Amino acid sequence: MSLRIQKTIRGDNIDLSNITATLTPDPNVESGAWGVRRTDSEATVVASGTAMTAVVSATSVVLYYDVTEPEPDLRYEYWIAVTNGTDTWYLHAFADGTSYTNTRGTWGYVCKRYVLKSGNADAVLDAENFDYTDRDGECAFIGNEALDWIERQFKWPTRELWQYETVAANQSMIQLERALYISRVFEQDNDNPDTYGKYPRIEIAWGTLSSGLCPAQQDATASTITDAQDIVFGDTQWARDTIYIAPSSEERRIVIFGGYHSVRVSDPSDINYWTWNHPGILIRAMMLHDETFRRNTAGRNDFEVPLMRDLHDIFTWFRRHELNATGRKIIG
């Protein structure tokens, strides 16, 4: 990302070809060694004395410098020292950097365009005045529900991921986050790498356990009910996203392979597969979600039929990639 700082100087009675400029503060006002700085932290982004490019024409000279932005959604303060021979004058101004709502691939970009396409201005603070900040998490709720719906439609290869866990001695439960399904579980030998530096893995048995404590004991922990440690883990009871392995007297490294939902979106800077590669698909799924809550069967069908067709096309291309691969996917 870059932000162009630019000023145009015009004059009939001066030699424009002699004009030069640097990003330098007025020494009578500022003593810092910065030419461009952030307004939030006052951190220097461009050092004082950095030269600007001058493009001279018959009637004007355009001065510019492309600032490399450290991150989006920042505001900058800058000084320009313009020199013409022995004369120097200073220009002081502020500039807004690139916004996440205009950065394709981010959740902020998707959220803004969802509001523009759907007309659901209530999901953001003030769309009329171009403030697309999420209102009380409403936009994120719709987006995450849409993501979950998309990923329930097909077994997306992009969601087959690895999870690494260090399991303490006598521990039998492993908690998962955003798991769709688990395919295989391995115990990894971190003490004896092979000749290639890889750690051997042995596939182990695993299972699911959905039981828990009764409502009157929902706040129990492993320390308050010591004989229920197979049900209570730390301060958390068995949740739905957990697997069970046989306990061991030693600490172990467990590697889990399975399908997972995309990373949830909430911050404008968040990125996942769908925001980055198919923002239009995600926006349409969010609008489908709206029609469902409005109990608009015709509207839902109008969105769902073409959306499912497009999702099927994407899924087909995934499978073509797999068929064209020169080798089989290595699981263990």
C-alpha positions in Angstrom: 0.0 0.0 0.0 1.2 3.5 -0.8 -0.1 7.0 -0.3 0.9 9.7 -2.7 1.6 13.1 -1.2 1.3 15.7 -4.0 1.2 19.4 -4.4 1.0 21.5 -7.5 2.6 24.9 -7.7 1.7 27.4 -10.5 3.3 30.7 -11.3 3.7 33.1 -14.3 6.7 35.1 -13.1 9.0 32.4 -11.6 11.3 29.9 -13.2 9.5 26.7 -12.3 12.4 24.5 -13.3 14.4 25.8 -10.3 11.8 24.6 -7.8 12.7 21.6 -5.6 11.0 20.2 -2.5 11.7 18.0 0.4 9.6 16.5 3.2 11.0 18.8 5.9 9.1 20.5 8.8 9.4 24.3 9.3 12.2 24.7 11.9 10.3 27.6 13.5 7.3 25.3 14.2 8.6 21.8 14.5 12.0 20.5 15.7 11.5 16.8 15.0 13.5 14.9 12.4 10.4 13.7 10.5 8.9 14.7 7.2 5.8 12.4 7.4 4.5 10.9 10.7 1.5 9.1 12.0 -1.0 11.1 14.0 -1.9 8.3 16.3 1.6 7.5 17.6 3.7 10.3 16.1 6.0 7.6 14.8 8.1 8.8 11.8 7.1 7.3 8.5 9.4 9.4 6.2 12.5 11.0 7.5 13.1 14.8 7.4 14.9 15.9 4.2 13.5 13.2 1.9 13.4 14.6 -1.6 10.2 14.8 -3.6 9.9 14.2 -7.3 9.3 17.4 -9.4 7.4 17.2 -12.7 7.7 20.5 -14.5 5.4 21.8 -17.3 5.1 25.2 -18.9 2.7 26.5 -16.3 3.2 24.4 -13.2 5.3 22.0 -11.3 3.9 18.9 -9.6 5.7 17.8 -6.5 5.0 14.2 -5.2 6.3 11.4 -3.0 4.9 7.9 -2.6 4.7 7.0 1.1 4.9 3.3 1.9 2.1 2.8 4.5 2.9 0.6 7.5 -0.8 -0.4 7.7 -4.2 0.8 6.5 -6.6 3.1 8.3 -4.0 5.6 9.4 -3.8 9.4 9.3 -0.6 11.2 8.5 0.8 14.7 9.2 3.4 16.1 6.8 5.5 19.2 5.9 6.8 20.2 2.5 9.7 22.6 2.2 9.6 24.2 -1.3 12.8 25.9 -2.4 13.2 28.3 -5.4 16.7 29.6 -5.5 17.3 31.2 -2.1 13.7 31.3 -1.1 12.1 28.6 0.9 8.5 28.3 2.1 6.7 25.5 4.0 3.4 23.7 3.5 1.7 21.8 6.3 -1.1 19.4 5.9 -2.7 16.0 6.8 -3.6 13.1 4.7 -5.8 10.0 5.2 -4.1 6.7 4.3 -5.6 3.7 2.6 -8.7 2.3 4.4 -9.4 -1.3 5.0 -12.9 -0.7 3.5 -11.0 0.1 0.2 -8.4 -2.7 0.5 -9.7 -5.7 -1.5 -9.4 -9.0 0.3 -10.1 -7.6 3.8 -13.3 -8.0 5.9 -13.6 -4.2 5.9 -13.9 -4.3 2.1 -16.5 -7.1 2.1 -18.5 -5.4 4.9 -18.7 -2.1 3.0 -19.7 -3.7 -0.3 -22.3 -5.9 1.4 -24.0 -2.7 2.8 -23.8 -1.0 -0.7 -25.3 -4.1 -2.4 -27.9 -5.1 0.1 -28.9 -1.7 1.4 -28.7 -3.0 5.0 -27.3 0.3 6.4 -28.3 -0.8 9.9 -25.4 -3.2 9.9 -22.9 -0.3 10.1 -22.6 3.0 12.0 -23.3 5.6 9.4 -23.3 4.5 5.8 -24.8 7.8 4.7 -21.7 9.6 5.8 -19.4 6.8 4.6 -18.7 5.3 8.0 -18.8 1.5 7.5 -17.7 0.6 11.0 -19.6 -2.5 12.2 -22.5 -1.7 14.4 -22.4 -3.8 17.6 -21.0 -6.8 15.6 -24.1 -7.1 13.4 -22.1 -7.2 10.1 -19.6 -9.7 11.6 -22.5 -11.9 12.7 -24.0 -12.0 9.2 -20.6 -12.6 7.7 -19.7 -15.5 9.9 -23.1 -17.1 9.5 -22.6 -16.8 5.7 -19.1 -18.3 5.9 -20.4 -21.3 8.0 -23.2 -21.8 5.4 -20.7 -21.8 2.5 -18.4 -24.3 4.1 -21.3 -26.7 4.9 -22.2 -27.1 1.3 -19.1 -29.0 0.1 -16.0 -30.7 1.5 -13.6 -27.9 0.6 -10.0 -29.0 0.2 -8.8 -25.6 1.5 -10.2 -26.4 4.9 -8.2 -29.6 5.4 -5.7 -28.4 7.9 -3.3 -29.4 10.7 -3.5 -28.8 14.4 -0.6 -29.3 16.7 -1.1 -29.8 20.5 1.1 -30.6 23.4 -0.8 -33.0 25.7 0.2 -33.2 29.3 0.7 -36.4 31.1 -2.6 -38.1 32.0 -4.6 -35.7 29.9 -7.1 -37.3 27.5 -9.1 -34.4 26.1 -8.0 -32.1 23.2 -10.1 -29.0 22.5 -10.7 -28.0 18.9 -11.7 -24.6 17.5 -13.8 -24.2 14.4 -13.5 -27.9 13.5 -15.9 -29.3 10.9 -14.6 -32.9 11.1 -11.5 -34.8 12.1 -9.9 -37.3 9.7 -6.8 -38.7 11.5 -4.8 -38.2 14.7 -1.1 -38.9 15.1 1.4 -39.0 18.0 4.6 -37.4 16.9 8.0 -38.4 18.1 9.9 -35.1 18.7 12.9 -36.8 20.2 14.0 -38.9 17.2 13.9 -37.1 13.9 14.7 -39.1 10.8 17.7 -38.4 8.5 15.7 -35.6 6.8 15.0 -33.9 10.0 11.3 -34.9 10.0 9.6 -36.2 13.1 8.0 -39.7 12.8 4.3 -39.9 13.4 2.2 -42.9 14.5 -1.5 -42.9 13.9 -3.5 -43.4 17.1 -7.0 -44.2 18.0 -9.3 -41.3 19.0 -13.0 -40.7 19.7 -15.5 -38.0 20.5 -17.2 -37.5 23.8 -20.3 -35.3 24.2 -21.2 -36.0 27.8 -20.9 -33.4 30.6 -22.0 -32.6 34.1 -25.6 -32.0 35.2 -26.9 -28.4 35.2 -26.4 -28.1 39.0 -22.7 -28.7 38.5 -22.0 -26.6 35.4 -19.5 -24.4 37.2 -17.5 -27.4 38.5 -13.8 -27.7 37.8 -11.2 -30.5 37.9 -10.2 -29.3 41.3 -13.7 -29.2 42.8 -14.7 -32.6 41.5 -11.4 -34.5 41.3 -13.0 -37.8 40.3 -14.6 -36.2 37.2 -11.4 -35.3 35.4 -12.5 -37.2 32.3 -15.4 -34.8 32.0 -13.9 -31.6 33.3 -10.7 -30.1 31.8 -9.3 -27.2 33.8 -12.2 -24.9 34.1 -14.0 -26.1 31.0 -16.3 -29.1 30.6 -16.3 -31.3 27.6 -17.4 -29.1 24.7 -18.7 -30.2 21.3 -15.4 -29.5 19.6 -13.2 -32.0 21.4 -11.7 -35.3 20.8 -10.6 -38.0 23.3 -7.4 -40.0 23.2 -6.2 -42.6 25.6 -4.2 -41.0 28.5 -0.5 -41.5 28.9 1.9 -41.2 31.8 4.1 -38.9 29.7 3.7 -35.6 27.9 3.0 -36.1 24.1 2.9 -34.1 20.9 -0.3 -34.8 19.1 -1.0 -33.8 15.5 -4.6 -33.7 14.2 -5.6 -33.6 10.6 -9.1 -32.5 9.7 -11.5 -30.0 8.2 -11.9 -26.6 9.7 -14.1 -23.6 9.2 -12.4 -20.4 8.0 -11.1 -17.9 10.4 -14.0 -15.8 11.8 -14.1 -12.2 10.7 -14.6 -9.2 13.0 -11.8 -6.7 12.6 -11.7 -4.7 9.3 -8.2 -6.1 8.7 -9.2 -9.7 8.9 -8.5 -11.9 5.9 -9.6 -15.5 5.1 -9.9 -17.6 1.9 -13.3 -16.2 1.0 -12.7 -12.5 1.7 -9.5 -12.7 -0.4 -10.4 -14.9 -3.3 -14.2 -14.7 -3.6 -15.6 -11.6 -1.9 -18.6 -11.5 -4.2 -19.6 -15.0 -3.2 -19.4 -14.1 0.5 -21.4 -11.0 -0.1 -24.1 -12.9 -1.9 -24.2 -15.5 0.9 -24.7 -12.7 3.4 -27.6 -11.4 1.4 -29.0 -14.9 1.3 -28.8 -14.9 5.1 -30.8 -11.7 5.2 -33.6 -13.2 3.1 -33.8 -16.2 5.4 -34.3 -14.0 8.5 -36.9 -12.0 6.6 -38.8 -15.3 5.8 -38.7 -14.3 2.2 -38.8 -17.7 0.4 -38.8 -16.3 -3.1 -35.9 -14.0 -2.3 -33.9 -16.8 -0.7 -34.5 -19.0 -3.7 -33.4 -16.2 -6.1 -30.1 -15.9 -4.3 -29.5 -19.6 -3.5 -29.9 -21.2 -6.9 -27.2 -19.2 -8.8 -25.0 -19.1 -5.6 -25.0 -22.8 -5.4 -24.2 -23.1 -9.1 -21.2 -20.8 -8.6 -20.0 -22.6 -5.5 -20.2 -25.9 -7.4 -18.0 -24.4 -10.1 -15.4 -23.3 -7.6 -15.5 -26.8 -5.9 -15.1 -28.4 -9.4 -12.0 -26.4 -10.0 -10.6 -27.4 -6.6 -11.0 -31.1 -7.6 -9.4 -30.5 -11.0 -6.4 -29.2 -9.3 -6.2 -32.3 -7.2 -6.6 -34.6 -10.2 -3.9 -32.7 -12.1 -1.4 -32.9 -9.2 1.7 -34.9 -10.0 1.6 -36.8 -6.7 -0.9 -37.8 -4.1 -1.5 -35.7 -1.0 0.7 -36.8 1.9 -1.4 -37.1 5.1 1.1 -38.7 7.5 
